[in-house]
Amino acid sequence: MRTTRNFSNKTRINTWGRQVTKLETGMILLMVGGSVFADVSLSPDKVESSLHPNESIVIEKTVITPALPPKIEVCLLEDETGSFYDDVDSLKMAAPGIYDTVIAKSPDARFAVAGFRDYPINPYGDAGDWVYWLRSVMNNEKSAWTDGVNSLTAGGGADLPEAQYDAIVAALKGLDDPTKGLQNPCNFDPNPNVTKVLLVATDAPFHVPTGGGDPHVNDLASTTAALQAANIRVIGLKGPGAENELDTLASATGGSVQPVTSDGANIGQAIVAGLQNLPVKVSMTSDCSDPILTAFEPSEQEIISGGKIQFKETITVANSAMPSPTPVECKDWALINGEPMKDESGNIVYEQKRITVLDGRMTGGGSVFAQDGTRVTHGFELHCASAMQPNNLQINWGKGNRFKLNTLTFAKCSDTQGIGEEKPIAGMDTLKGQGVGQFNGQPGAMVEFEFVDSGEPGLNDSGYVKVIDASGNIVMTASGSLKNGNHQAHHQ
């Protein structure tokens, strides 16, 4: 943008003051890097539990995400017209601190630098102006970033608006510039796990095509479509004089707008603030496998990076688990945009698990009654782990009806609040299960049961049994307090 400000007078007045501004900019960046960014964490960082097969626990997990996405690419698209001369000057001073701050929190970050003015056609731009000039292609070298920023200039611009729309599209696709010739794009990585950011710094409105020899090509709609297709977020560095185009692009791409003062003194701060204000997708994953099963709720959440988010994890011991005194060890970790969350040393942040699979069984027998008053007697020895042996259950009722268990297909032991198995202490008081066997000597029948040990001598114990024949007919259901019997839970 060409400005009516008196550059020579402003330079004389602010020469000493701008040196202070540069120093302050560097100090502020160091403060941002050292004090604002929170350390990442996953809590709890350890889970130890003892569970029976089919038993579960729920763990509330809290993830404090990194201040910056784990893989971030930043292309700075800088206004190089005359009115931005002091912003460019401040940016050059801040550039090393910006790089150090970003790399400290996102070691794989990459950077590119480009500048824009306008078409070198009257009245849009001056002779020698350019639409898009790539100063440094995307890479992770500090020298390339600082050299790219240091090569930026300020001048020209002619009328008030500039060629921001065409420059933004050129940063994505490249451009045969009328002054600088063929210019490559910033070269963003197409990997969807990479957060791609276009920093657009300007203090001027955007030119739109008007026809009649106007060389401008892109408008808001085409530029927004190009950004969204490439999954690139716009962070607007908005100086006084800019209108609402940056706000609209940032909103449409999930970015933000950061204000820049008239002298550009805070441009370094604005860049770092914008990069901290990026949404990331957070999920949990685990290397736990059979017999330790994990499930997370919700499966994925979106948050502004650097924020705190919570998940519920259900840890379940599989039905087929065999008891062992040696804990099963496995671990969980958070994924940020599909990448493992790491600490400042580059180590993945884990939650360590040690889950002991418990043995346990219940023995006993007695009578419960069907709804019609039929006495139903049972006797059993059953394990919490269906894979353990022996597992025996026999049920008798009515005139010679009987069920005999062949295979225990499911068992779940639990310690129910308000029920005490008393001595011996078993760590569980309720055994639920299912199995297949014979009804009146015919195979293919099924049984469902629940036996409760409510302490000695069995007066408060209870039971539930249901037998289904091979045709799917329910042939008996009985439940209630135990009569003339006792259920006894055992630790092993």
N, C-alpha and C positions, 0 to 999 in steps of 0.2 A: 504494500500500500504506500503510495506517495503521501507524505504528510506535510502540513503547513508549519509544523514546529520548527523553530530555529535551532538546527542541530549544533551550530558552533557555539551559541550562547549556552545551550543546555550542557554541552561538553565542558565548557569552562566552569560553570556553576557546580557541576556534579563530579568533577575529576577526583577530588579528594574523597567526597562522599561515596562514590562508587567503589573505591578501593575498600572502604569499610564494608560495603554491601557484599563484595566478593568474599571477604574473610568471614563474615557472618554466615553466608551461604554454606561455605565449607564446614563451619562449626555446627550448623544446624543439621547437616546431613550426617555428621558423625554422631550427633545426639540421637537422631532418628534411628540410626543403625544400632546404637548401643542400648537404648532405653525403652523404645516403644514396642519393639518386636518381642512377643512372649515366646518362651520356650515351648516346644511341642511336647505333648505328653499323652499317654494312654493309661487311664486308671480304671480299675485297679491294675497294677502291673504284675500281680501274681494272684492265682486262684488255686486253692488246694481244697479238695473235698473228697468225701468217701460216699459212694452211692451204690445202691443195688442195681442190678439190671432193670431196665425200663424206668428207673427213677431219674428225675430231672431237677435241676436247680436253675434259677433265673438270676443273671448278673446284670446290674446296671453299669453300663460302661460310659465313660466320658472321654471324648477326644478333644484336645486343644490343637487346632490345626496350625500349620506353619503360616507365617506372615505373608509369604508369597507362594504361589503354586510351585510344585516341585520341578516342573519343566515349563519354562516361560521364554518366549521370544518377543523381543521389543524392537520395533522399527520406529525411530523418531523421524517424523515428517515435519520439518521446520520451515516456518515462514521466513524467507530470506529477503523480504522487501525492506525498504528504508526505515519504516517506523519500528522495525523489530531489532534495530542495531544494538540497543542496550540489553535486550533479552538474550541475543546471541552471545554478547560479551559475558553476561552472567552464567549462561549455560556452559561456556568454555571453562570457566573457573570451577563449576560444580561437577563437570563430567567425571573426573576420577573418583570423587566420592560417591556419585550415583552408581557407578560400576561396582565399587567395593561393597556398597551397601546391598545391592541386589545379589551379587555373587555370594556374599556371606550367608544369605538365606535361601538362595536357589543356585547351588553350585553349577548346575547344567545350563544356566541362562545363556542366551545368545542375543546379540545386538546388531542392529543395522542403522545407518544414518542416511537420510535423504533430505533434499530441500526443494522448495517450490517458489516461484514468483508468478508469472503469467505469460501469455503468448506475446512474443515481441512484435506486436501489431498495434498500432495506434487505434483507439485510445486505451487499449487494455493493458499493455505493458510497454516498457522502453526497449529500444534496440539492444540486443544482447541478453534480454531476460529469457528465462526458461520456465517450462511448465513443471518439469520433474527432472531432478539430477540426483542419481544415486551416488552418495559419497563413500559409503562403506557397506558391502554386502553382508548378510547375516553370518556372524561367527561369534566365537567366545573369547577372542583376544582383546585384552584391555587396550592395547596400543591401537588396534583397528577402530575401536569405539572412540577413543580420545582423538585420534587423528581425523576421523570422520567429522566429529563435532568441531574440531579446530579448523577444518577446511570451510566451514559455513561462513557466509558473508552476509552483508545487508546492503541493499540498494535497489534502485529501480522500483517498478510496480505500477507506475503511471496512475490509473484511476483507482477508486477506492476498493472495489471488490477484487479478489484474486482467483486463481484457477485451482482452488482447493479440491473440488470434486474430481477434476481430471487427474490431479496429482495423486489423490487417494486411490483411484482405480489403477493408475500407473504403478503405484507401490505394490499392487497385487498382481498385475499382469505385464508390467513393462510398458515402454513407450518409445516411439521414434520421435525424440524431442526436436522441435524446429531449430534449436540452437545447439544443443549438446549431442545430437545424434541418438543412436540406439542406446537406450537405457534399460538395464535389467530391473526386474522387480526386487523387492526386499528379500525374496526367497524364503518365505515362511515354510516350515515343515508341515506337510499335510497330515501328520499323525494326530488323530483326534485327542490324544492324551496331552498334547502340548497346548498350553495357553498362549494364544497368539494376540499380541497387542500392537495396535498402531497408535502411537502418540502423535497427535496433530496439534501443533502449536501455531496459533494465529491470533491477530487482533483485528481482522477484517471480515466483512461479509463475503459470501461465496458467489462467484459468477455462475449463472445458469444460461444455457443456450437460448438465444433469442431469434436465430435465423438471420437472413440478410447479410451473410458474410461473417457472422460471429463464429469464431473458430472453436468455441467451447462445445464439448460433446456431452458430458454427463451432468445429470441433475440429481436431486435427492433420491428419487426412486431407483435409478440405475446404480447409483453408488451404494445405497443401502443393500440392494440385491447382491452386488458383488461382494460386499463385506460379509453378509450372512452366508453366502454360498461357500466362502473360504473359512467360515467360523472364526472371524477376526473381530476382536473387541476394540472399539475406539475409546481412547482416553483423551478427552479434549483438554488442552492447555489454553485456557481462554483469557486473552488479554482484553483490556478496555477497547471498545470499538467493534469487537466481534458480535455477531447477532446470534440467533438461536440454532443455526445449522449444527454446531457441535453438540448441543444438547440433544437434538433429535437423533443424530447418528449414534451417540453414546447410549441413549435409551433403547434404540432399535437393536443394538449389538451386545447389550449387557455390560457396557462400560460405565464411565463416569466422566464428569467435567470438573476440572480443578481450576480455580481462578488464578490468574497470573497478574501481578501488579504491573503498573504502567512502566516501571523501569526494569521489570523482569527479575528483580532481586530474589524472588521466591520460586523461580522456575525449577530449581533442583528439588526443593521441598514438594512442589506440586507433582513432579514426576514420581517421587517415592510414594507420596500419598495416594496417587492414582493406582500405582502398582499394588498397594496394600488393599485396595478396595475392589478386588476381583472375586467373583463367585467361583467356587470350586465344588465339585461333587465328591462326597465322602461316603465310603462304604467300608464294611468290615469283611475280612476273610480269615481263614484258619487252615492250618495243616493237620488239624485233628481228623482222624478217620476211624472207621470201625475198630474197636467198640465204643469210642467216644465221638458222639455226634453233636454238632453245633448248628445253631440257626440264629440269624440276626434279624431284628425288627427295629425300624424299617430296613429294607434292603439297601437303600441309598438315600442320601439327603444332600441338599445344596445349602451352602453357607458362604458368607464372605470370609475369605482366607484370613487366618489369624483368630477366628472366633471359636467358640466352644459348642460342641454338639453331643447329643447322647443317643445311645443305642441300648436295646435290651437283647441280651444273649441268653438263649436257652441251651444248656448243656445236658445231654441225655446219654445214659449208658444203654447200649443196644441190648435187645432181648437175648441175643446170642452170646453175650459177654461171659467169659469164664472168670470167676473170682481169682484174685491174686494179691498177695501182700505187697507186691512191687507196683508202685503207681504208674499209670500210663502218662507219659509226658508229651505235650504238644503245645502249640502256641497260636495266638491270634495277632493280627496287625491291621492297621487302618490303611486304606487306599485313598489317595488324594488324586482325583482325575485319573484313576486307574493305576497310579504309581504308588509303591510302598512309601509310607510316611517315614522320613528319616530325621534324626537329630542333627545338631550342628556339626558333629564329627562325621556325618555321612552314614551312620549306622541305622538300620531299620529299628523302629521302636516297637518292641514286642510286649504282649502280655503272656507270661509263662503259666502253663497249667500242669498240675499234678493231680490226677484223678485216680483214686483207689477203688477198684471194683470189689464190692463186698460180697461175701458169702452170707448165707442165712437160710433158715428153713423153719417150717412149722409142722408140728405133729399133733395128733389128737383125734377126737371124734365125739360123737354125741348125737342128739336128736334135735331137729327143728320140725315145723309143721306146715303142711300145705294149707291153702285157704279153706279147703273143705274139712280140715281137721286130721288129714292123713299124717301119721308119724313118718318122718323121713330120717333114717339113721345114716351116718357116714363115719368113715375112718380113713386117715390119710397120713402120709409123710410127703411133703412137697417142698422143693427148693425155690428160693428167690430167683436163682438162675435156672432157666428152663433147660439149659444144656447139662446141668449137673444131675447126677443120679444118686440114689433112687428117687423116683417120683411116682407115688402110688396113691390112688384114690378109689374107694368103693362106696357106692350109695345103694341103699335098699329101701323099698317102700311098698305099701299095699300088699297084694297077694302075689308075692314072688317076683316083683319087678326089681331089677338091679341094673346098675351101670358100673363098668370097670374101665378105668383109665388105661389107655395104651401109651399115648404120647402127650406130654405137656407142651403145648405150642406157645403159650404166653404166660408169663408170671410177672407180677409187680408187687414188691414189698414196700411198705411205707410206714412212717412213724406219724400217726394221726394226733393232732393237737387235742388234748383233753382225754386221751386214752393212755393208760400206762400198763405195759405188759408185766411190770414188777419183776421180781427175780425169777429166773436169771435174766439180766439185762441183755436184750438182743439188738437194740437199736431199731427195732421195727415192731409193730403190733398188728398189722393188717396185711393179708396176702390175698391178692386178686389174681385170677387166672382163667385160662381156657385150655381145653384139650380135646382130643378125640379118643374114642374107645368103643366099647361094645355095650349095646342095650339089649338085655335079655338074650345075650349070645350073638347078636347080629352086629357086624362091624359097620363103621361109618357114622356112628352117633357122636354128638358133641356135648360138651359140658361147659357151663360157666359157673364160677364160684367166687365167693368172698368169705374168708374166715378171719375172725377178729379175736385176739387174745387181750382181754381186759383185766388180767391179773388172776391171782389164785383165790379160791380153788376152782375157778371156772364158772362161778355163778353169774357173772356179768358178761361172759363170752357170748358171741353171736355168730350166725352163719347164714349164708344164702347159697342155694344151689338151683340150677336149671338144667334139665336134660332135654336134648333135641334129637329125635331119631334120624335115621339116614334119609328119610323123605322130607325133612325139614319141619316136622310136627313137634310142637312143644308137648312133651309127655309128662313133665313134672316141673313144678316150681314151688319152692319152700323157702321160708326165711324166718328169722326171729331170734330171740334169746335161746341160748343153748340149754337143753334139758338133759340131765344125767350124763354129763360129759365134761370135757376140758380141752381147750386149745392151748398149745404151748409153743411160744416163739423161741427160737434158739439162735445164738450168734453165728454158729457154724455147724 
